Amino acid sequence: MFRSIRFEKKNLGLLSPLEDNIMEILWKNGDMRVRDVHKKMNNNNSSDKLKTTVPLTSIAVNLDRLHSRKMVKRKIETGRGGDHYIYSPLLTEEDFHKSVLDQTVDKLIETFGSTAVAYFNQRFDKGTARKAKK
C-alpha cells in the first residue's frame, strides 16, 4: 500500500513562480520598493517561469503575502508621492533552502517514522562509501 504524504505550500515554505521570481530579485538586490521589483521583473523578462508582463498590483499583493508569511520584512519610507514600503528578504537564499529541506525531512520522518530514518542512514552510508572509493 502507498501512503500519501501531503506537503502544504504554506507549511513547507514553497513558493509560487511569481513569489519565487520576487524573492530571487530581492535576494540579488536587497531593499526594494514594489515599483523597483516591478521594473526589474518586467525588464528581466528572460525568466522561463513568467513569460508575461506582471502587473504592479500583483507584485504588491504577493509581497504583502510574503510579508504575512514572514519571508520578507518591510519598513515604511516617506518619499515622493507619499509613504512607500521597502521590502527585503528575512532569510538568505541558502537559509531558505535549508529551511525547506528541514521541513521536508521532518514531514517524511513524521509520516514514515523509523523507516525514513533507516533509509536516510542507509542512503548516506552509500554516499560516504562511494566518496571513499574515489
C-alpha positions as CSV (number, residue, x, y, z in Angstrom):
1,M,0.0,0.0,0.0
2,F,1.1,3.5,-0.8
3,R,1.0,6.1,1.9
4,S,0.3,9.6,0.7
5,I,2.3,12.5,2.0
6,R,0.9,15.9,1.8
7,F,3.2,18.9,1.6
8,E,1.2,22.1,2.1
9,K,2.7,25.0,0.3
10,K,2.1,27.3,3.2
11,N,3.6,25.0,5.8
12,L,6.5,23.8,3.7
13,G,7.6,27.3,2.5
14,L,7.3,26.6,-1.2
15,L,6.8,29.5,-3.5
16,S,4.7,30.1,-6.5
17,P,6.6,31.0,-9.7
18,L,5.7,34.7,-9.1
19,E,6.8,34.6,-5.5
20,D,10.0,32.8,-6.4
21,N,10.8,35.4,-9.0
22,I,10.1,38.2,-6.5
23,M,12.3,36.5,-3.9
24,E,15.1,36.0,-6.4
25,I,15.0,39.7,-7.2
26,L,15.1,40.6,-3.5
27,W,18.0,38.2,-2.8
28,K,20.0,39.7,-5.6
29,N,19.2,43.4,-4.9
30,G,18.4,43.8,-1.2
31,D,15.9,46.5,-0.1
32,M,13.4,47.4,-2.8
33,R,10.1,49.2,-3.3
34,V,7.3,47.5,-5.1
35,R,7.8,49.6,-8.2
36,D,11.5,48.7,-8.3
37,V,10.7,45.0,-8.1
38,H,8.1,45.5,-10.9
39,K,10.7,47.2,-13.1
40,K,13.3,44.5,-12.5
41,M,10.8,41.7,-13.2
42,N,9.4,43.2,-16.4
43,N,12.8,44.3,-17.7
44,N,14.3,40.9,-17.0
45,N,11.5,39.1,-18.8
46,S,14.0,36.4,-19.8
47,S,12.8,34.2,-16.9
48,D,11.2,31.0,-18.1
49,K,8.9,31.0,-15.1
50,L,6.9,34.1,-16.1
51,K,6.5,34.7,-19.8
52,T,4.1,37.7,-19.5
53,T,4.3,41.2,-18.1
54,V,3.3,41.1,-14.4
55,P,1.0,44.0,-13.2
56,L,2.3,46.2,-10.4
57,T,-0.7,45.3,-8.2
58,S,0.1,41.5,-8.5
59,I,3.6,42.2,-7.2
60,A,2.3,44.3,-4.4
61,V,-0.2,41.7,-3.3
62,N,2.4,38.9,-3.5
63,L,4.9,41.0,-1.4
64,D,2.2,41.5,1.2
65,R,1.6,37.8,1.3
66,L,5.3,37.1,1.6
67,H,5.3,39.6,4.5
68,S,2.4,37.9,6.2
69,R,4.3,34.5,5.8
70,K,7.4,36.0,7.4
71,M,9.5,35.7,4.3
72,V,10.2,39.4,3.8
73,K,10.3,42.3,6.1
74,R,9.1,45.8,5.3
75,K,9.6,49.3,6.5
76,I,7.8,52.5,5.6
77,E,9.8,55.2,3.9
78,T,8.4,58.6,3.0
79,G,9.3,59.8,-0.4
80,R,8.0,61.5,-3.5
81,G,4.3,60.7,-3.7
82,G,3.9,59.7,-0.1
83,D,4.7,56.7,2.0
84,H,6.2,53.5,0.4
85,Y,7.0,50.1,1.7
86,I,10.6,49.0,1.3
87,Y,10.8,45.2,1.2
88,S,13.8,43.0,2.0
89,P,14.2,39.2,2.5
90,L,14.2,37.9,6.0
91,L,16.3,34.8,5.1
92,T,19.2,34.4,2.7
93,E,18.5,32.2,-0.3
94,E,20.7,29.5,1.3
95,D,18.9,29.7,4.6
96,F,15.5,29.5,2.8
97,H,16.6,26.3,1.0
98,K,17.9,24.8,4.3
99,S,14.5,25.6,5.9
100,V,12.6,23.9,3.1
101,L,14.9,20.8,3.4
102,D,14.5,20.7,7.2
103,Q,10.7,20.9,6.9
104,T,10.6,18.2,4.2
105,V,12.8,15.8,6.2
106,D,10.7,16.5,9.3
107,K,7.5,15.7,7.4
108,L,9.0,12.5,6.0
109,I,10.1,11.4,9.5
110,E,6.7,12.3,10.9
111,T,4.9,10.3,8.2
112,F,7.2,7.3,7.9
113,G,8.9,7.2,11.3
114,S,11.8,4.8,11.8
115,T,11.6,3.6,8.1
116,A,12.5,7.1,6.9
117,V,15.4,7.4,9.4
118,A,16.7,3.9,8.4
119,Y,16.5,4.9,4.8
120,F,18.4,8.1,5.3
121,N,21.1,6.3,7.3
122,Q,21.4,3.7,4.5
123,R,21.4,6.3,1.8
124,F,24.1,8.5,3.5
125,D,26.3,5.4,4.2
126,K,26.2,4.5,0.5
127,G,27.2,8.1,-0.4
128,T,30.1,8.0,2.1
129,A,31.2,4.7,0.7
130,R,31.2,6.0,-2.9
131,K,33.2,9.0,-2.0
132,A,35.8,6.9,-0.1
133,K,36.3,4.7,-3.2
134,K,37.1,7.7,-5.4
